[in-house]
Amino acid sequence: MKITKFAQSCIMIQTKGEKILVDPGVISLSEEIIAKWKNPDAILITHKHSDHCDINSIQKIRGENTKIYTSKEVLKTFPDLKSEIVQPGYKISIGEINIEVTKAVHGYTPFLQGGNEIIENLGFIVERGKRVYFVGDSIGFKNEYKCDIIFVPVCNHGLVMGPFEAALFAKETNAKLVIPYHTDNPKYPAEMNKVKIEFEKAGLNYKILQIGEEIEF
């Protein structure tokens, strides 16, 4: 399994037979990136915000057989998306990849008023040999999910976890490798020194991926 990190929380998962894209958003988007995203077997969308669901690029990259899985709220916002509605507890199979849809709790601040508040939010655990948990935009919640690798959101603006909560959340999953994401939004960048301090205090094995960086499992 090869995983490529793009801006914010966009991840591309590739195996010998499958290509899955998680949260293709509008941040740092370019034609070069769109070309890399083209013709996935599946697109997984956690919620309706444009930094996770850019409808224009999705329409460009989706192939004839691309399946899209997301929430009812996303489909209501983008009725032309032609996706399959899922919710926590659902199971999806894409070739030899198994996907578990998980709970996620998007944070709230007053600037989400006017239709931007997230009522339905999702995470995904992608499994092919190893379990890779993409938490999506979420604050902390009672967590019983277990995984080998976790992509945990970290920032300091109330919509997702801060470094301290993210470290505790990741530790509860028993992940052997912790990868912070949602750290590179230009409007709300994470304080990476604090991330490193809290992850090291928690005794986590972690790796910080740059935009475009790949990792293989």
N, C-alpha and C positions, 0 to 999 in steps of 0.2 A: 504494500500500500504506500503510495506517494501522496503527500499532502503539501499543497502550495498555499501560502498565506497571501491574501491581497489586503487592501486597505480596510480598516475598521474590523468587521467580523466576517468578511467574505473568505471562504475556504474552498479550494478545489481538491477533491479526492479522486485519485486515479489508481486503478489496478490494471492487470493485463486485459481485463474484459469490460470494465465499467469506468464511467466518468460521472461524478456527482458534484454539483455545485451548491454550496450553502450560502444563502444571503448575498446575492449579487446586488450591491448597492451603488450609489452614484458617486461616492467619494473617490477622488483620484482616478476617475474613469478615463480611459483612452481607447482609441480604435485598436491599438496593439493588445490591450487587455481583453477587449471584446472578442478579438480573434482567438485568443487562448481559451476563452470560455465557450466557444461555439460547439453546438451539437452535443450537449451532455445527455446522458441517459436519464438523469433526474435532476430537478432543482428543488431544494428544500428551503422554504422561507419561514422564518420565525415570527415576523410581524410586519405591519404595514408601513413603517417609516421608510423613507426613500434611501436612507443609508444602508438599508438591508434589502429593500425591494424596489429596484429601479425598473419600472414597467417598460420603458423604452429599450433598454439594453436586453431585457428578457425576451422581448419580441424579436430582437435581432439574433439572439443566440439559440433560441429554441429550435430543435430539429423536428422533423416530421414525427418522430417517435419519442420525443422528450416528454417525460411526465413531471408534473409540478405538484408538490404536496405542501399544503399550507392551512391556515385557519379560515374559519368562516368569515371572520372580520376582514382578512386580507381580500378574500374573494368578493365580499360586499363592496369594498373600496375600489377594487379593480375587477369589475365583472367580465372584462374581456380576457382575463388571465387564463381561463379554461383549465382550472386546476382541480385536484382531488382534495376534499376537505378532510383533515385529520385532527385528532386531539390527543392529549396525554393518554398513554396506554395503548395506542394503535401500534401495529407492527407492519413494516413495509419490507418487501424483498425486491432487490434490484440485482438480477443475475445471482452472483454468489455473495452479495452483500446483504446483511440484515440490518434493519434500522428500527430503533425503538423511539417513539415520540414521547418526549418527557414534559413534565411541568416546568414552567418558567414564570417569574413574577416581575413584570416590568415596573420600575420605579416611577414615581410621579412628582412633578414639580409644576408650579402654576403656569409655566409657559406651554404646557401641553393642553391648555384649555382651547376650546374651539374645534374639537374633533380630532385632536392629536393624541389624546390619552389612549393607551393600549389596554383593552379589556381582555383580549385573547392573545396569549403569548405562548410560544413553544420553544423547546430545546430538542436536540436529537442525539441519540447514541448510535454511531455507525460501527458495525462489527463485521470484520473479516479477519479472523485470527485474533486480533486485538480489539478491545472495545474503546472507541474514541468518542468522548462526550463533548458535544458542542453546546455549551450552556445557553448561548444567545444572550440578549440583553436581559439581565435579571439581577434583582437584589437577592439577599440571602433568604432561604426558606429551609424548613426541616427537610433534609435531603437523605434519601435512602438509596440513591443510585450509586452503583459501583462501576469503575472503569480502569483501564490501564493508562490511558492518556486523557487529560482534560484540557480543553480550551476554555478558560474562565475569563469573563469580562472584568476589566479593571479600569476604573476612572474615579473622578472625584466630584461628580455633579449630581448625584442622587438618583440617577436613572438606572445605574448598575452598581455593583459592589465597589467599595474602596479596597485598597491593598490589604488591610487587616481582615475584613470579612471574606475577601476572595481567598486568602491563604487558609482560613479556617474551613471554608466551604470545600475547597479542593482537598484538604487533608481528610475530610470525612468520606470522600469517594474512594480512598485507598489508591489513588492514581500514582503510578510510578514515575510519571513525567507530567509536569504542569506547564502549560503554555499560556501566558496572558495574552488576551486580545481585546479589541475595543480600546486600545491605548493610543491610537494614532489619529483620532479625529482632530483636525487642525483647530477647531473651535474649542474643544475640551480635551486637550492632551493629558494623558496620565503623567504623574510624577514618578518616573521610572526608578529613581533612587529609593523612593519609599516602597515601591513594589519589591525591589531587590531586598531591602531591609526586612520587610515583613515575611517574605517567602523564605528567607534564610533563617529568621527567628523560628519559623514553623517547621524547619527541617525539611523543606520541600526540595526535590530535584526538579529544577525548572530550566526552561530555555526560552529566550526572547527571540522571536522570529521577526525579521524585517520584511517589508512589503516585497513580494516576489520571491522570498526565500522558500526553499523546499526542504522537506524532511521525509525520510523513508523509514518505514517500520517493517 
